[in-house]
C-alpha cells in the first residue's frame, strides 16, 4: 500500500514504545521527512517513485528480520547473512533489490587499544532502504541528519542514501589509518634511536597484523564501488554514479596508504632484525676482546704457578715485579688495540 496510508504522525510515533532493535523508521517524500512508520506498516510496494522509507536496525532478532522480510519481500539468503553477520564486504543483486555489506572499524581510546570491527548490512529497493548494524560503535544519527539537510539530493531516493552510508563509513577509515601511520612513525624512531629489542619486533608484527585486518575490510570495496558505478543497476539513478566515483577514489587512496605502510613495515622489520644482529655481533666482539685481555695475565700466572724447582727466574729477585709489569703492559696494549678497531 502507499506510504501515505502506512505512516503516522511523529507525535503518535513518539507515544508508542520503540520496537526492540529498531533505531528509526521514517518515511521521506520529495527529499523531506514526512512521518514515522511502524514496522507492521512497511507495505510500500505501490508507493510513488519519489517516496521511500529508511529503516535503521541494530542487531535485530531473527523474528524482527523475518517481519521486515515479509513486508518488503527480501531474499532469504540476504536475510540469513544480515542475521548471522561475519560477512565480507560485498554487493549482491536479488531481482528488484540490492544487498550491500560494509565493515566498520574503530580504535578505542588508548595507545595500545585494539581495533574493533563491526558490520553494516544495507538492503536497497525502489522505495526503501534498510540498514542493519552489528557491533558498529558509531551511530548513524549524524548521517541521517546530514542527508535530511540536503533535500535536493535526498529526493533522488534510496540510491543517494546508499551512497551517503558508504561515504560515511569509508570516511571513518581515514582516522584509523592515520593512527596506524602515527604508530609506525613512533616505531621507526624507536628502531633507529634506541636499542632494538624483541618488544620492538613484537610491536611491528602487531601493527602489521592490524594493517592486514584493515586491508581485508577496505579492499573488497573497490569491487563494490566499481559495480555501483556501472549502468546495469536500475536501482541506482544515473545522476548518483559520480558520487560513487568519489567513494571509489577514497577507497583507492586508502588502499594505497595501506600498501605503502605495509611496505615500510616490511622494511622496518628487516632493519630491526639487522640492528639486533649487529648488536649481537658487537656484544660478541666485546666479550671476545675482554677474553683475550684476560687470557694474557692468566697464561703468565699459570706458567709461573707451576710447581717446578728448576724453572728459570724462580729465584730471581726482580722476577715478581717484572712478571706483573709484563702482564700489565700486555693488557694495556691489547686494550688499546681493541679500542682502535672498535671492538671495545
C-alpha positions as CSV (number, residue, x, y, z in Angstrom):
1,X,0.0,0.0,0.0
2,X,1.1,3.6,-0.5
3,X,3.3,5.3,2.1
4,X,0.5,7.9,2.9
5,X,-1.7,5.1,4.3
6,X,1.2,3.4,6.2
7,X,2.7,6.4,8.0
8,X,1.5,8.1,11.2
9,X,2.3,11.5,12.7
10,X,5.5,12.0,14.6
11,X,3.5,12.7,17.8
12,X,1.7,9.3,17.5
13,X,5.0,7.5,16.9
14,X,6.6,9.2,19.9
15,X,3.8,8.0,22.1
16,X,4.2,4.3,21.1
17,X,7.1,2.3,22.6
18,X,10.0,1.6,20.2
19,X,10.4,-1.8,18.7
20,X,13.3,-3.8,20.0
21,X,16.2,-3.5,17.6
22,X,14.6,-0.6,15.7
23,X,16.5,2.7,15.8
24,X,14.4,4.8,13.4
25,X,11.9,4.1,10.7
26,X,11.0,7.2,8.8
27,X,9.2,8.0,5.5
28,X,10.5,10.6,3.0
29,X,8.8,12.3,0.2
30,X,10.3,14.9,-2.1
31,X,13.5,14.8,-0.1
32,X,11.8,15.7,3.2
33,X,10.9,13.6,6.2
34,X,7.1,13.3,6.4
35,X,6.4,10.9,9.2
36,X,7.5,7.8,11.2
37,X,6.5,4.4,10.0
38,X,5.8,1.3,12.2
39,X,7.4,-2.0,11.3
40,X,3.9,-3.5,10.8
41,X,3.1,-0.9,8.2
42,X,6.0,-1.4,5.8
43,X,3.9,-2.4,2.8
44,X,5.2,0.2,0.4
45,X,5.4,-1.7,-2.9
46,X,3.0,0.6,-4.6
47,X,4.4,3.8,-3.3
48,X,5.2,6.7,-5.7
49,X,8.7,6.9,-7.1
50,X,9.7,10.0,-5.0
51,X,8.7,8.3,-1.7
52,X,10.7,5.8,0.3
53,X,11.2,4.5,3.8
54,X,14.6,4.5,5.6
55,X,14.6,1.8,8.3
56,X,17.6,1.6,10.8
57,X,18.1,-1.6,12.8
58,X,20.7,-2.5,15.4
59,X,21.4,-6.2,16.0
60,X,17.8,-7.2,15.3
61,X,16.4,-10.5,16.3
62,X,15.5,-13.2,13.8
63,X,11.8,-12.6,14.3
64,X,12.2,-8.9,13.6
65,X,14.2,-9.6,10.4
66,X,11.6,-12.0,9.2
67,X,8.9,-9.4,9.8
68,X,10.8,-6.9,7.7
69,X,11.4,-9.6,5.0
70,X,7.7,-10.3,4.7
71,X,6.9,-6.6,4.4
72,X,9.5,-5.8,1.8
73,X,9.9,-9.2,0.0
74,X,13.6,-9.5,0.8
75,X,15.6,-12.6,-0.3
76,X,16.1,-15.5,2.2
77,X,19.8,-15.6,1.7
78,X,20.3,-11.9,2.3
79,X,18.2,-12.1,5.5
80,X,20.3,-15.0,6.7
81,X,23.5,-13.1,6.1
82,X,22.1,-10.0,7.8
83,X,21.2,-12.1,10.9
84,X,24.4,-14.1,11.3
85,X,26.8,-11.3,10.3
86,X,30.5,-12.1,9.9
87,X,30.4,-11.4,6.2
88,X,33.0,-9.9,3.9
89,X,32.2,-6.6,2.2
90,X,30.2,-7.4,-1.0
91,X,27.4,-6.4,-3.3
92,X,24.7,-8.8,-4.3
93,X,21.6,-8.2,-6.5
94,X,18.4,-10.1,-5.8
95,X,15.8,-9.3,-8.6
96,X,14.4,-5.9,-7.5
97,X,16.7,-5.3,-4.6
98,X,20.4,-4.9,-3.7
99,X,22.2,-6.3,-0.6
100,X,25.4,-4.5,0.4
101,X,27.7,-5.5,3.2
102,X,30.1,-2.9,4.7
103,X,32.5,-3.3,7.6
104,X,33.2,-0.6,10.1
105,X,36.5,-0.2,12.0
106,X,37.2,1.9,15.1
107,X,40.1,2.1,17.6
108,X,39.1,2.8,21.2
109,X,40.8,5.4,23.3
110,X,44.3,4.3,24.5
111,X,47.7,3.9,22.9
112,X,47.5,0.1,22.7
113,X,43.8,-0.3,22.3
114,X,42.8,-3.0,19.8
115,X,40.9,-2.4,16.6
116,X,37.2,-3.0,16.9
117,X,35.3,-4.1,13.8
118,X,31.6,-4.0,13.1
119,X,29.3,-4.6,10.1
120,X,26.6,-2.6,8.4
121,X,24.2,-4.5,6.1
122,X,22.1,-2.5,3.6
123,X,19.0,-3.5,1.8
124,X,18.2,-1.2,-1.1
125,X,14.9,-1.3,-3.0
126,X,12.9,1.1,-5.2
127,X,11.1,2.6,-2.2
128,X,13.0,1.5,0.8
129,X,16.5,1.3,2.4
130,X,17.2,-0.8,5.5
131,X,20.4,-0.6,7.4
132,X,21.3,-3.4,9.8
133,X,24.2,-2.7,12.2
134,X,26.2,-5.4,14.1
135,X,28.8,-4.2,16.6
136,X,29.2,-0.8,15.0
137,X,30.1,1.6,17.7
138,X,29.2,4.8,15.8
139,X,25.5,5.7,15.3
140,X,24.1,6.8,12.0
141,X,22.1,9.6,13.6
142,X,24.6,12.2,12.3
143,X,24.4,10.6,8.8
144,X,20.6,10.8,8.8
145,X,20.7,14.5,9.8
146,X,23.3,15.3,7.1
147,X,21.1,13.6,4.5
148,X,18.0,15.5,5.6
149,X,19.9,18.8,5.4
150,X,20.2,18.2,1.6
151,X,16.6,17.6,0.4
152,X,17.5,18.0,-3.2
153,X,19.8,15.1,-3.1
154,X,17.7,13.1,-0.7
155,X,14.8,13.4,-3.2
156,X,16.8,11.1,-5.5
157,X,15.7,8.2,-3.3
158,X,17.3,5.2,-1.7
159,X,20.3,5.2,-4.1
160,X,21.5,8.5,-2.7
161,X,21.1,7.2,0.9
162,X,23.2,4.2,-0.1
163,X,26.0,6.5,-1.2
164,X,25.7,8.6,2.0
165,X,26.0,5.4,4.2
166,X,29.0,4.2,2.2
167,X,30.7,7.6,2.2
168,X,30.0,7.9,6.0
169,X,31.6,4.5,6.7
170,X,34.6,5.0,4.3
171,X,35.4,8.3,5.9
172,X,35.8,6.6,9.3
173,X,38.7,4.6,7.9
174,X,40.9,7.6,7.4
175,X,41.4,8.4,11.2
176,X,42.2,4.7,11.8
177,X,44.8,4.5,9.0
178,X,46.3,7.8,10.2
179,X,46.6,6.4,13.7
180,X,48.4,3.4,12.2
181,X,50.8,5.7,10.4
182,X,51.5,7.6,13.7
183,X,52.2,4.3,15.4
184,X,54.6,3.4,12.6
185,X,56.4,6.7,13.0
186,X,56.9,6.1,16.7
187,X,58.2,2.6,16.0
188,X,60.6,4.0,13.3
189,X,62.0,6.4,15.8
190,X,62.4,3.7,18.4
191,X,64.2,1.4,15.9
192,X,66.8,4.0,14.8
193,X,67.3,6.0,18.0
194,X,67.1,3.3,20.7
195,X,68.4,-0.2,21.2
196,X,66.2,-2.6,19.2
197,X,64.6,-5.4,21.3
198,X,62.2,-8.2,20.8
199,X,59.5,-5.9,22.1
200,X,60.1,-3.7,19.1
201,X,59.7,-6.7,16.7
202,X,56.5,-7.7,18.5
203,X,55.1,-4.2,18.1
204,X,56.0,-4.2,14.4
205,X,54.2,-7.6,14.0
206,X,51.1,-6.3,15.8
207,X,50.9,-3.2,13.6
208,X,51.3,-5.3,10.5
209,X,48.5,-7.6,11.7
210,X,46.2,-4.6,12.2
211,X,47.1,-3.4,8.7
212,X,46.1,-6.7,7.2
213,X,42.8,-6.7,9.1
214,X,42.0,-3.2,7.8
215,X,43.1,-4.2,4.3
216,X,40.6,-7.0,4.3
217,X,37.9,-4.6,5.3
218,X,38.7,-2.0,2.6
219,X,40.0,-4.0,-0.4
220,X,36.6,-5.5,-1.4
221,X,35.0,-2.1,-1.5
222,X,36.9,-1.4,-4.8
223,X,34.8,-4.1,-6.5
224,X,31.6,-2.9,-4.8
225,X,32.2,0.7,-6.0
226,X,33.1,-0.4,-9.5
227,X,29.8,-2.3,-9.7
228,X,27.8,0.6,-8.4
229,X,29.4,3.0,-10.9
230,X,28.1,0.8,-13.8
231,X,24.9,1.3,-15.6
232,X,23.4,-2.2,-15.1
233,X,21.8,-1.5,-11.7
234,X,18.4,0.1,-12.2
235,X,18.1,0.9,-8.5
236,X,21.0,3.4,-8.7
237,X,19.9,6.5,-10.7
238,X,22.3,7.7,-13.4
239,X,22.9,11.0,-11.6
240,X,24.2,9.2,-8.5
241,X,27.1,7.4,-10.3
242,X,29.5,10.4,-9.9
243,X,29.0,10.2,-6.1
244,X,30.0,6.6,-6.1
245,X,33.1,7.5,-8.1
246,X,34.0,9.8,-5.2
247,X,33.7,6.9,-2.7
248,X,35.8,4.8,-5.1
249,X,38.5,7.4,-5.1
250,X,38.6,7.4,-1.3
251,X,38.8,3.6,-1.2
252,X,41.7,3.6,-3.7
253,X,43.5,6.2,-1.7
254,X,43.1,4.2,1.5
255,X,44.4,1.1,-0.3
256,X,47.5,3.0,-1.5
257,X,48.1,4.3,2.0
258,X,47.8,0.8,3.5
259,X,50.0,-0.7,0.8
260,X,52.7,1.9,1.3
261,X,52.6,1.5,5.1
262,X,52.9,-2.3,4.7
263,X,56.0,-2.0,2.5
264,X,57.5,0.4,5.0
265,X,56.7,-2.0,7.9
266,X,58.4,-4.8,6.0
267,X,61.5,-2.7,5.5
268,X,61.4,-1.6,9.2
269,X,61.2,-5.3,10.3
270,X,64.2,-6.1,8.2
271,X,66.1,-3.1,9.6
272,X,65.1,-4.0,13.1
273,X,66.4,-7.6,12.6
274,X,69.6,-6.3,11.1
275,X,70.2,-3.9,14.0
276,X,69.5,-6.7,16.5
277,X,72.0,-8.9,14.7
278,X,74.5,-6.0,14.7
279,X,74.0,-5.6,18.4
280,X,74.7,-9.3,19.0
281,X,77.8,-9.0,16.9
282,X,79.1,-6.0,18.8
283,X,78.4,-7.8,22.1
284,X,80.3,-10.9,20.8
285,X,83.3,-8.8,19.7
286,X,83.3,-7.1,23.1
287,X,83.3,-10.4,25.0
288,X,86.0,-11.8,22.7
289,X,88.2,-8.7,23.3
290,X,87.9,-8.9,27.1
291,X,88.5,-12.7,27.0
292,X,91.8,-12.0,25.0
293,X,92.8,-9.4,27.5
294,X,92.2,-11.6,30.5
295,X,93.9,-14.6,28.8
296,X,97.3,-12.9,28.9
297,X,97.7,-12.5,32.7
298,X,96.0,-15.8,33.1
299,X,98.6,-17.5,30.9
300,X,101.6,-15.8,32.6
301,X,100.2,-16.6,36.1
302,X,99.5,-20.1,35.0
303,X,103.1,-20.6,33.8
304,X,104.7,-19.2,36.9
305,X,102.2,-21.1,39.1
306,X,103.6,-24.5,38.0
307,X,105.4,-26.4,40.8
308,X,108.8,-27.0,39.1
309,X,112.0,-26.5,41.1
310,X,114.3,-25.8,38.1
311,X,112.2,-23.0,36.5
312,X,114.2,-20.0,35.2
313,X,114.0,-16.8,37.1
314,X,112.4,-18.8,40.0
315,X,114.9,-17.3,42.5
316,X,115.4,-14.1,40.6
317,X,115.0,-11.0,42.8
318,X,113.2,-8.9,40.2
319,X,111.1,-11.8,38.8
320,X,107.8,-10.9,40.6
321,X,107.7,-7.2,39.6
322,X,108.8,-8.0,36.0
323,X,106.1,-10.6,35.7
324,X,103.4,-8.1,36.9
325,X,104.7,-5.4,34.7
326,X,104.7,-7.6,31.7
327,X,101.1,-8.6,32.3
328,X,100.0,-5.0,32.8
329,X,101.8,-3.9,29.6
330,X,100.3,-6.7,27.6
331,X,96.8,-6.0,28.9
332,X,97.1,-2.2,28.1
333,X,98.5,-2.9,24.6
334,X,95.6,-5.3,23.9
335,X,93.0,-2.9,25.2
336,X,94.4,-0.1,23.1
337,X,94.4,-2.3,20.0
338,X,90.8,-3.4,20.5
339,X,89.7,0.1,21.2
340,X,91.2,1.4,17.9
341,X,89.5,-1.5,16.0
342,X,86.1,-0.7,17.5
343,X,85.7,-3.9,19.4
344,X,85.6,-2.0,22.8
